[in-house]
Amino acid sequence: MANTSSPEAPIPVGKVSALIGGWIERLGAVWVEGQITQLSRRPGAGVVFLTLRDPERDVSLTVTCFRAVFEQVADVVQEGSRIVLHARPEWYGARGTLSLRASEIRLVGLGELLARLEQLKRKLAAEGLFAADRKRPLPFLPQCVGLVTGRGSAAERDVLENARRRWPAVRFEVRNVPVQGAAAVAQVSAAVRSLDEHPEVDVIIVARGGGSVEDLLPFSDEQLVRLVAAARTPVVSAIGHEPDQPLLDFVADLRASTPTDAAKRVVPDVGEELAKVRQLRDRARRQVTGRVEREQHGLDGVRSRPVLAAPQRMLDGRTHEVTAMLERARRTLGHRLDAAESDLGHTLARVVALSPAATLERGYAVLQRPDGTVVTDPAQVAAGDALHARVAAGGFGVTVDPED
């Protein structure tokens, strides 16, 4: 309904603002496409502010959305991204400003695909499939390498030629499968499963040349990613070029930047290994030679000491000492024996001099009663007593005569 106004009867600003708000509300929710030129996410705030611009017409609108809506695409949306959002126009009457309240945000075309992949990536990462501690080390020298790649592809040629150039004895179990298209996921998965069950395969390489995101999409399939995560055999991902990062790169035990890099990472170079062997052998020889030379130098130093250079000198000196000590001991012992002999002679002379036998030899006699007691006093005997007289030459009996 038209509103009449004139210079004499103007419409107040508040009413005009209210009328604009009413007209805008009739528009309802719409899908809007544009490019983000400004993005504001304040920590702790529940609302995110965007500035959406139409590059062709150079027109910009302010967009607000709840943080929960924005977090769904936060990992893949940044300033400069083109997005499609479902929003309802809102008129802020107090300031007379127009904004859009977004309830859903999508990236345009490829961006939407990348958003889905990013959501799957976050899901698998939360399950721990990308954790570094679950990745297995590659064997140092695989006897047999499994290869999953396209038939007659440059990736197959790069892997085989570079690997055999580095280590001619390496063997391959090759599984040629489609590496893009509708059948790629099923056939790549079957090939990986077959090689994982092969008893002689030590490591598996999944290789493919570069391509668009859509071409590499099979290698981000959840079924294939989970199969590689559960494989018993170490898996190397060599998909595309350095910038390409399908989800298989994150779950594989090793990511190679190119198929050629995969061959270099999986198979050692025979020339380099021989050079290392020579270096180690030379180093060991130097170590052993140096050790022997040090020990020889030490042995020469020990042998040059007088005690070992002329050991008989010490024996000669000790011989003189032993001889001198022996002579001294002999003289000392002789003196001791002479002194002992002299003492013994003096003692024997004293014993002989004090011996009762010597007294008897001088003519004395010892009188003993029958009980063996010595008579020392005449009062001890009476006339007629029988006594025994002992003299120097022997003994005889005597009888006591009466006293005259």
BABAZA-541097 format. One record per residue: x, y, z of N, C-alpha, C in turn; residue in one letter; residue number from 1. Coordinates in steps of 0.2 Angstrom, whole numbers. Layout:
BABAZA-541097
n.xx	n.yy	n.zz	ca.xx	ca.yy	ca.zz	c.xx	c.yy	c.zz	r	k
X	Y	Z	X	Y	Z	X	Y	Z	A	NUM
...
end
This chain:
BABAZA-541097
n.xx	n.yy	n.zz	ca.xx	ca.yy	ca.zz	c.xx	c.yy	c.zz	r	k
4	-6	0	0	0	0	4	6	0	M	1
3	11	-5	7	17	-5	6	21	1	A	2
11	25	3	10	30	8	11	37	5	N	3
6	41	7	6	48	4	10	52	9	T	4
13	56	6	17	61	10	18	67	6	S	5
20	73	9	21	79	6	25	83	10	S	6
28	89	8	32	93	12	28	95	18	P	7
22	96	18	18	98	23	16	92	28	E	8
16	86	25	15	80	30	20	75	28	A	9
26	76	30	31	71	29	30	65	34	P	10
33	59	32	33	53	36	39	53	41	I	11
38	51	47	44	51	52	49	46	50	P	12
55	47	52	60	42	50	59	35	53	V	13
56	35	59	55	28	62	49	24	58	G	14
44	28	56	39	25	52	42	22	45	K	15
46	26	42	49	24	36	54	18	37	V	16
57	18	42	61	12	44	57	6	45	S	17
51	7	49	47	1	50	44	-1	43	A	18
42	3	39	39	1	32	44	-3	28	L	19
51	-1	28	56	-4	25	57	-11	28	I	20
57	-12	35	57	-18	38	51	-23	36	G	21
45	-20	35	40	-24	34	41	-27	26	G	22
43	-22	22	44	-25	15	49	-30	14	W	23
54	-29	18	60	-34	18	58	-41	21	I	24
54	-41	26	51	-47	29	47	-51	24	E	25
44	-48	19	40	-51	14	44	-55	10	R	26
51	-54	9	55	-57	5	56	-65	7	L	27
57	-66	13	58	-73	16	65	-75	15	G	28
66	-81	17	73	-84	16	75	-85	9	A	29
81	-84	7	83	-84	0	90	-88	0	V	30
92	-91	-5	99	-93	-6	103	-88	-10	W	31
109	-86	-7	113	-81	-9	120	-83	-11	V	32
123	-81	-16	129	-83	-18	134	-77	-18	E	33
140	-77	-15	145	-72	-15	151	-74	-13	G	34
156	-69	-12	163	-70	-10	164	-67	-3	Q	35
167	-70	1	168	-68	8	174	-63	7	I	36
173	-57	9	178	-52	9	181	-50	16	T	37
177	-51	21	179	-50	28	176	-55	32	Q	38
179	-58	37	177	-63	42	179	-61	49	L	39
174	-61	53	176	-59	60	173	-65	65	S	40
178	-68	68	176	-73	73	179	-71	80	R	41
175	-68	84	177	-66	91	177	-71	96	R	42
183	-72	99	183	-78	104	177	-77	109	P	43
174	-83	110	169	-83	115	162	-80	113	G	44
162	-77	107	156	-74	104	151	-80	101	A	45
145	-79	102	141	-84	99	139	-83	92	G	46
141	-77	89	139	-75	82	145	-74	78	V	47
145	-76	72	150	-74	67	148	-69	62	V	48
152	-64	60	150	-59	56	154	-60	49	F	49
151	-59	44	154	-60	37	152	-54	33	L	50
156	-52	28	154	-47	23	154	-51	16	T	51
149	-52	13	148	-55	7	147	-50	1	L	52
151	-51	-4	152	-47	-9	150	-50	-16	R	53
147	-46	-20	146	-48	-27	151	-45	-32	D	54
156	-49	-34	162	-46	-37	160	-43	-44	P	55
155	-45	-47	152	-43	-54	149	-36	-53	E	56
145	-35	-48	142	-29	-47	145	-24	-41	R	57
150	-27	-38	153	-23	-33	148	-21	-27	D	58
144	-25	-25	139	-24	-20	141	-29	-14	V	59
140	-26	-8	142	-30	-2	136	-30	3	S	60
135	-36	7	130	-36	12	134	-39	18	L	61
131	-37	24	133	-40	30	129	-46	31	T	62
133	-52	34	130	-58	35	131	-60	42	V	63
126	-62	46	128	-65	53	125	-72	53	T	64
128	-76	57	126	-83	58	128	-85	65	C	65
125	-90	68	127	-92	74	133	-97	73	F	66
137	-97	78	144	-100	78	143	-108	76	R	67
137	-111	78	136	-118	77	135	-119	69	A	68
132	-114	66	131	-114	59	138	-114	55	V	69
142	-109	57	148	-108	54	153	-113	55	F	70
153	-116	61	158	-122	63	158	-128	58	E	71
152	-129	55	152	-134	50	156	-134	44	Q	72
158	-127	42	162	-126	37	168	-122	38	V	73
170	-122	45	175	-117	47	182	-119	44	A	74
183	-126	44	190	-128	41	191	-127	34	D	75
186	-125	30	187	-124	23	185	-118	20	V	76
183	-113	25	180	-107	23	185	-102	26	V	77
187	-97	21	191	-92	23	190	-85	19	Q	78
193	-80	20	192	-74	16	194	-75	9	E	79
190	-74	4	191	-75	-3	187	-81	-5	G	80
184	-85	-1	180	-91	-3	174	-89	-6	S	81
171	-92	-11	165	-91	-13	160	-96	-10	R	82
154	-94	-8	150	-98	-4	143	-97	-6	I	83
138	-102	-5	131	-101	-6	128	-102	1	V	84
124	-97	3	121	-98	10	113	-97	10	L	85
110	-100	14	103	-99	15	101	-94	21	H	86
98	-88	19	98	-83	24	91	-79	23	A	87
90	-76	29	84	-72	29	86	-65	30	R	88
84	-60	25	85	-53	26	82	-50	33	P	89
87	-46	36	84	-43	42	86	-36	42	E	90
81	-32	44	82	-24	44	82	-22	51	W	91
88	-19	53	89	-16	59	87	-9	59	Y	92
80	-8	62	77	-1	61	81	4	65	G	93
84	3	70	87	8	74	92	11	71	A	94
96	8	67	101	10	63	100	11	55	R	95
95	8	53	93	8	46	98	4	42	G	96
100	-2	45	105	-6	41	102	-13	39	T	97
104	-16	34	101	-22	31	107	-27	32	L	98
105	-33	34	110	-39	35	106	-45	33	S	99
110	-50	32	107	-57	31	108	-62	37	L	100
103	-65	39	104	-70	45	105	-77	42	R	101
111	-80	41	112	-86	38	110	-92	42	A	102
107	-97	40	105	-103	43	109	-109	40	S	103
112	-108	34	116	-114	32	121	-111	27	E	104
127	-114	27	132	-111	22	135	-117	19	I	105
136	-116	12	139	-121	8	145	-118	3	R	106
150	-122	2	155	-119	-3	152	-120	-10	L	107
154	-116	-14	152	-117	-21	156	-122	-25	V	108
152	-127	-28	155	-132	-32	160	-137	-29	G	109
167	-136	-31	172	-140	-28	173	-139	-20	L	110
172	-133	-18	172	-131	-11	167	-136	-7	G	111
161	-137	-9	157	-141	-6	160	-148	-5	E	112
163	-151	-11	166	-157	-11	172	-157	-5	L	113
176	-152	-5	181	-152	-1	179	-152	7	L	114
173	-148	7	170	-148	14	168	-155	17	A	115
165	-159	12	163	-166	14	169	-170	16	R	116
175	-169	12	181	-173	13	184	-171	20	L	117
183	-164	21	186	-162	27	182	-164	33	E	118
176	-165	33	172	-168	38	174	-175	39	Q	119
175	-179	33	177	-186	34	184	-187	37	L	120
188	-182	35	195	-182	38	194	-181	46	K	121
190	-176	48	190	-175	55	187	-181	59	R	122
182	-184	56	179	-190	59	184	-196	59	K	123
188	-197	54	193	-203	54	199	-201	59	L	124
201	-195	59	206	-192	64	204	-193	71	A	125
197	-192	72	195	-193	79	195	-200	81	A	126
194	-205	77	195	-212	78	202	-214	79	E	127
207	-210	78	214	-212	79	217	-215	73	G	128
214	-215	67	216	-219	61	222	-215	58	L	129
223	-209	60	229	-205	57	235	-205	62	F	130
234	-208	68	239	-207	74	246	-209	72	A	131
251	-206	73	258	-208	72	260	-214	75	A	132
257	-216	81	260	-221	85	257	-228	82	D	133
252	-228	77	250	-234	74	253	-235	68	R	134
257	-231	65	261	-232	59	266	-237	60	K	135
267	-242	55	272	-247	55	278	-245	51	R	136
284	-247	54	290	-246	50	291	-250	44	P	137
294	-247	38	295	-251	32	301	-256	33	L	138
301	-262	30	306	-266	30	312	-263	27	P	139
318	-265	29	324	-262	26	325	-264	19	F	140
325	-270	18	326	-273	11	320	-278	10	L	141
315	-275	7	309	-280	5	311	-285	0	P	142
309	-291	0	311	-296	-5	305	-296	-10	Q	143
299	-294	-8	294	-293	-13	290	-287	-12	C	144
288	-283	-17	285	-277	-16	278	-277	-20	V	145
272	-276	-16	266	-276	-20	265	-269	-22	G	146
262	-269	-28	261	-262	-32	254	-262	-35	L	147
250	-257	-32	243	-256	-35	243	-250	-39	V	148
242	-250	-46	242	-244	-50	238	-246	-56	T	149
238	-241	-60	234	-241	-67	239	-245	-72	G	150
235	-249	-76	239	-253	-81	243	-248	-86	R	151
249	-249	-87	253	-246	-92	254	-238	-90	G	152
253	-237	-84	253	-229	-82	260	-227	-81	S	153
261	-221	-81	268	-218	-79	270	-219	-72	A	154
265	-220	-68	266	-221	-61	269	-228	-60	A	155
266	-233	-64	269	-240	-64	276	-240	-66	E	156
277	-237	-72	284	-237	-75	289	-233	-70	R	157
287	-228	-67	292	-224	-62	294	-229	-56	D	158
289	-232	-54	290	-236	-48	295	-242	-50	V	159
293	-246	-55	297	-252	-57	304	-250	-59	L	160
304	-245	-63	311	-243	-66	316	-241	-60	E	161
313	-236	-56	317	-233	-51	319	-238	-46	N	162
314	-243	-44	316	-248	-39	321	-253	-42	A	163
320	-255	-48	325	-260	-50	332	-257	-52	R	164
332	-250	-53	338	-247	-54	342	-247	-48	R	165
338	-246	-42	342	-245	-36	343	-252	-33	R	166
339	-257	-34	340	-264	-31	338	-269	-36	W	167
342	-271	-41	340	-276	-46	337	-282	-44	P	168
338	-284	-38	335	-291	-36	328	-290	-33	A	169
325	-284	-33	319	-284	-30	313	-287	-34	V	170
308	-290	-31	303	-293	-35	296	-289	-34	R	171
292	-289	-39	286	-285	-38	280	-290	-39	F	172
274	-289	-35	268	-292	-37	263	-286	-39	E	173
262	-285	-45	258	-279	-48	251	-281	-49	V	174
247	-276	-47	240	-277	-48	237	-271	-51	R	175
236	-272	-58	233	-266	-62	226	-265	-61	N	176
224	-259	-59	217	-258	-58	215	-251	-60	V	177
209	-250	-61	207	-243	-63	208	-238	-57	P	178
211	-232	-58	213	-228	-53	208	-222	-53	V	179
203	-222	-57	198	-216	-56	192	-219	-59	Q	180
186	-216	-57	180	-218	-60	176	-222	-55	G	181
170	-224	-57	165	-228	-52	168	-234	-49	A	182
172	-238	-54	174	-244	-51	181	-244	-48	A	183
184	-238	-47	191	-238	-44	191	-240	-37	A	184
186	-238	-33	187	-239	-26	186	-247	-25	V	185
182	-250	-28	181	-257	-27	187	-261	-29	A	186
190	-260	-35	195	-263	-37	202	-262	-34	Q	187
203	-256	-32	209	-254	-28	208	-257	-21	V	188
203	-258	-18	202	-261	-12	203	-268	-12	S	189
201	-271	-18	202	-279	-19	209	-280	-20	A	190
213	-276	-23	220	-277	-25	224	-276	-18	A	191
222	-271	-14	226	-270	-8	224	-276	-3	V	192
218	-279	-3	217	-284	1	220	-291	-1	R	193
221	-292	-8	224	-297	-11	232	-297	-9	S	194
235	-291	-9	242	-291	-8	243	-291	0	L	195
239	-289	4	239	-289	11	239	-297	13	D	196
236	-301	9	235	-308	11	241	-312	8	E	197
245	-309	3	250	-313	0	256	-314	5	H	198
258	-320	6	263	-322	11	270	-319	9	P	199
271	-317	3	278	-315	1	279	-308	1	E	200
273	-304	1	273	-297	0	275	-294	7	V	201
281	-289	7	283	-286	13	280	-279	13	D	202
279	-276	8	276	-269	8	272	-268	2	V	203
267	-263	3	262	-262	-3	263	-255	-5	I	204
263	-253	-11	263	-246	-14	257	-245	-18	I	205
253	-240	-16	247	-238	-20	249	-232	-23	V	206
250	-232	-30	253	-227	-34	248	-224	-40	A	207
248	-218	-41	244	-215	-46	247	-208	-48	R	208
247	-206	-54	249	-199	-56	245	-194	-53	G	209
247	-188	-55	243	-182	-53	236	-182	-56	G	210
232	-177	-54	225	-176	-57	221	-171	-53	G	211
215	-170	-55	211	-165	-51	208	-169	-45	S	212
205	-165	-41	202	-167	-35	197	-173	-36	V	213
193	-172	-41	188	-177	-43	191	-183	-45	E	214
197	-183	-49	201	-189	-51	204	-193	-45	D	215
206	-189	-40	209	-192	-35	204	-194	-29	L	216
198	-193	-30	192	-194	-25	192	-201	-23	L	217
193	-207	-27	193	-213	-25	198	-215	-19	P	218
203	-211	-19	208	-212	-14	207	-209	-7	F	219
201	-206	-7	199	-203	-1	192	-206	2	S	220
191	-212	-2	185	-216	0	186	-219	7	D	221
180	-218	11	181	-221	18	182	-228	18	E	222
179	-232	14	180	-239	14	187	-241	12	Q	223
190	-238	8	198	-239	6	202	-237	12	L	224
201	-231	15	205	-229	20	204	-233	26	V	225
199	-236	28	198	-241	33	201	-247	32	R	226
201	-249	26	205	-256	24	212	-255	25	L	227
215	-249	22	222	-248	23	224	-248	31	V	228
220	-245	35	221	-244	42	221	-251	45	A	229
217	-256	43	217	-262	46	222	-267	43	A	230
226	-265	37	230	-270	34	236	-272	39	A	231
238	-278	38	244	-281	42	251	-279	39	R	232
251	-278	32	257	-276	28	257	-268	28	T	233
263	-266	29	264	-258	28	262	-256	21	P	234
259	-250	21	256	-247	15	260	-240	14	V	235
262	-239	8	265	-233	6	260	-230	1	V	236
258	-223	2	254	-220	-2	258	-215	-7	S	237
257	-216	-13	261	-212	-18	255	-209	-23	A	238
251	-205	-21	246	-203	-25	247	-196	-28	I	239
247	-194	-34	248	-188	-37	254	-185	-36	G	240
254	-178	-35	261	-174	-34	261	-172	-27	H	241
266	-168	-25	267	-165	-19	261	-161	-16	E	242
257	-157	-19	252	-153	-16	246	-158	-15	P	243
245	-163	-19	239	-168	-18	239	-172	-12	D	244
234	-171	-8	234	-175	-1	227	-178	0	Q	245
226	-184	-4	220	-188	-2	220	-191	5	P	246
215	-193	7	215	-196	14	219	-202	15	L	247
220	-206	9	225	-211	10	232	-209	12	L	248
234	-203	11	240	-201	13	241	-201	21	D	249
235	-199	24	235	-198	31	235	-205	35	F	250
232	-210	32	231	-217	35	237	-221	33	V	251
240	-220	28	246	-225	26	252	-224	31	A	252
256	-229	31	261	-230	35	267	-225	33	D	253
267	-223	26	272	-218	24	269	-215	18	L	254
269	-208	18	267	-204	12	273	-203	7	R	255
273	-204	1	278	-202	-4	275	-197	-8	A	256
279	-192	-10	277	-186	-13	275	-188	-21	S	257
278	-193	-23	277	-195	-30	278	-203	-31	T	258
276	-206	-36	278	-213	-37	286	-214	-37	P	259
289	-210	-40	297	-211	-40	299	-210	-33	T	260
297	-206	-29	299	-205	-22	297	-211	-18	D	261
291	-214	-20	290	-221	-16	295	-226	-18	A	262
297	-227	-24	302	-232	-26	308	-230	-22	A	263
310	-224	-21	317	-223	-17	316	-224	-10	K	264
310	-223	-7	309	-224	0	308	-231	2	R	265
306	-235	-3	304	-242	-1	310	-246	-2	V	266
314	-245	-7	320	-250	-9	326	-246	-8	V	267
331	-249	-5	337	-245	-4	342	-246	-10	P	268
346	-241	-11	351	-241	-17	357	-245	-16	D	269
358	-250	-20	363	-255	-19	370	-251	-19	V	270
371	-246	-23	377	-242	-23	378	-238	-17	G	271
373	-235	-14	373	-232	-8	375	-237	-2	E	272
372	-243	-2	373	-247	3	380	-250	3	E	273
382	-251	-3	389	-254	-4	394	-248	-2	L	274
393	-242	-3	397	-237	-1	397	-236	7	A	275
391	-237	10	390	-238	17	394	-243	20	K	276
394	-249	17	398	-255	19	405	-253	19	V	277
408	-250	13	415	-249	13	417	-244	18	R	278
412	-239	19	414	-234	24	414	-237	31	Q	279
409	-241	33	410	-245	39	416	-249	40	L	280
417	-253	34	423	-257	34	430	-253	35	R	281
430	-247	32	436	-243	33	436	-240	40	D	282
430	-238	42	430	-236	49	432	-241	54	R	283
430	-247	53	432	-253	58	439	-254	57	A	284
442	-254	51	449	-255	50	453	-250	54	R	285
451	-243	53	454	-238	57	454	-239	64	R	286
448	-241	67	447	-241	74	452	-247	77	Q	287
452	-253	73	456	-258	75	463	-257	75	V	288
465	-254	69	472	-252	68	474	-247	74	T	289
470	-242	75	472	-237	80	472	-240	87	G	290
468	-245	88	468	-248	95	474	-253	96	R	291
476	-256	90	482	-260	90	488	-256	91	V	292
488	-250	88	494	-246	88	495	-243	95	E	293
489	-241	98	489	-238	105	492	-244	110	R	294
489	-250	109	491	-255	114	499	-257	113	E	295
501	-256	106	508	-258	105	512	-252	108	Q	296
510	-246	107	514	-241	110	514	-241	118	H	297
509	-243	121	509	-244	128	513	-250	130	G	298
513	-256	126	517	-261	127	525	-259	127	L	299
526	-255	121	533	-253	121	535	-249	127	D	300
531	-245	129	533	-241	135	534	-245	141	G	301
530	-250	142	531	-254	148	537	-258	147	V	302
539	-261	141	545	-265	140	551	-261	140	R	303
550	-254	139	556	-250	140	558	-248	147	S	304
554	-250	152	556	-248	159	561	-253	161	R	305
566	-251	165	572	-255	167	570	-261	170	P	306
564	-262	174	562	-268	177	561	-273	172	V	307
559	-271	166	557	-276	161	563	-276	155	L	308
566	-271	154	571	-271	149	577	-275	152	A	309
579	-275	158	585	-279	161	582	-282	167	A	310
578	-287	167	575	-289	174	581	-293	178	P	311
586	-295	175	592	-299	179	595	-294	184	Q	312
595	-287	182	598	-282	187	595	-283	194	R	313
588	-283	194	585	-284	200	587	-290	204	M	314
587	-296	200	589	-302	203	596	-302	205	L	315
601	-299	201	608	-298	204	608	-294	211	D	316
604	-289	211	605	-285	217	602	-289	223	G	317
596	-292	222	593	-296	227	598	-302	229	R	318
601	-305	224	606	-311	225	611	-308	230	T	319
614	-302	229	619	-300	234	616	-299	241	H	320
610	-296	241	607	-295	247	606	-302	251	E	321
603	-307	247	602	-313	250	609	-316	253	V	322
614	-316	249	620	-319	251	623	-315	257	T	323
622	-309	257	625	-305	263	621	-307	269	A	324
614	-307	268	610	-309	274	611	-317	276	M	325
612	-321	271	614	-328	273	621	-328	277	L	326
626	-325	275	632	-324	279	631	-321	286	E	327
627	-316	286	626	-313	292	622	-318	297	R	328
617	-321	294	613	-326	298	618	-332	300	A	329
623	-334	296	627	-339	298	632	-337	304	R	330
634	-331	303	639	-328	308	635	-327	315	R	331
629	-325	314	625	-324	320	623	-331	324	T	332
621	-335	320	620	-342	322	626	-345	326	L	333
632	-344	322	638	-347	325	640	-344	332	G	334
639	-337	332	640	-334	339	635	-336	344	H	335
629	-337	342	624	-339	347	626	-346	349	R	336
628	-351	345	629	-357	347	636	-357	351	L	337
641	-353	349	647	-353	354	645	-351	361	D	338
641	-345	361	639	-343	368	635	-348	371	A	339
630	-351	368	626	-356	371	631	-362	374	A	340
636	-364	370	640	-369	372	644	-367	378	E	341
646	-361	378	650	-359	384	646	-359	390	S	342
640	-356	390	635	-356	395	634	-363	398	D	343
633	-368	393	631	-375	395	637	-378	399	L	344
643	-376	397	649	-379	400	650	-376	407	G	345
648	-369	408	648	-367	415	643	-370	419	H	346
637	-371	416	632	-373	420	633	-381	422	T	347
636	-384	417	638	-391	419	643	-392	424	L	348
648	-387	424	653	-387	429	650	-386	436	A	349
645	-381	436	642	-380	443	638	-385	445	R	350
635	-389	440	631	-394	442	635	-400	445	V	351
641	-401	442	645	-407	444	648	-405	451	V	352
649	-398	452	652	-396	458	647	-397	464	A	353
641	-396	462	636	-396	467	633	-403	468	L	354
635	-408	463	631	-415	463	633	-419	469	S	355
629	-422	473	630	-427	478	635	-432	476	P	356
635	-434	470	640	-439	468	647	-437	469	A	357
648	-430	467	655	-428	468	657	-428	475	A	358
653	-427	480	654	-427	487	656	-434	489	T	359
652	-439	486	654	-446	488	660	-448	486	L	360
662	-445	480	669	-447	477	675	-444	481	E	361
673	-439	485	678	-437	490	679	-441	496	R	362
675	-447	497	675	-451	503	670	-451	507	G	363
665	-447	506	659	-446	510	654	-452	509	Y	364
650	-453	514	645	-459	513	638	-456	515	A	365
633	-458	513	626	-457	514	623	-462	518	V	366
620	-461	524	617	-467	528	609	-466	527	L	367
606	-471	526	599	-471	525	596	-477	529	Q	368
590	-475	532	586	-480	536	583	-484	531	R	369
580	-490	533	577	-495	529	571	-491	525	P	370
568	-486	528	563	-483	524	565	-477	519	D	371
572	-477	519	575	-472	514	576	-466	516	G	372
575	-464	523	576	-458	525	584	-457	527	T	373
587	-451	526	594	-450	527	595	-449	534	V	374
600	-452	537	602	-451	544	606	-445	544	V	375
604	-439	548	608	-433	548	610	-432	555	T	376
607	-436	560	609	-435	567	610	-442	570	D	377
615	-443	575	616	-449	578	610	-451	582	P	378
606	-446	584	601	-448	589	595	-451	585	A	379
596	-451	578	590	-454	574	591	-462	574	Q	380
597	-464	576	598	-472	576	600	-474	583	V	381
599	-481	584	600	-484	590	605	-490	588	A	382
608	-493	594	613	-498	593	609	-504	590	A	383
612	-507	585	609	-513	582	605	-511	576	G	384
604	-505	575	599	-503	569	603	-505	562	D	385
599	-507	558	602	-509	551	601	-503	547	A	386
607	-501	544	607	-495	539	610	-497	533	L	387
609	-492	528	611	-493	521	616	-488	520	H	388
622	-489	518	627	-484	517	629	-484	509	A	389
628	-478	507	629	-477	500	636	-473	499	R	390
640	-475	495	647	-472	493	647	-471	486	V	391
653	-468	484	653	-466	477	653	-472	472	A	392
656	-478	474	656	-484	470	650	-488	470	A	393
645	-487	476	639	-491	476	637	-491	483	G	394
634	-496	486	631	-496	493	632	-503	496	G	395
631	-502	503	632	-509	507	628	-507	513	F	396
626	-513	517	623	-512	523	628	-512	529	G	397
625	-508	534	629	-508	540	625	-508	546	V	398
628	-510	552	624	-511	558	627	-506	563	T	399
623	-503	567	625	-498	572	628	-501	578	V	400
634	-500	580	637	-503	586	635	-499	592	D	401
635	-503	597	634	-499	603	639	-494	604	P	402
638	-489	608	643	-483	608	648	-486	614	E	403
654	-485	613	659	-487	618	659	-482	624	D	404
end
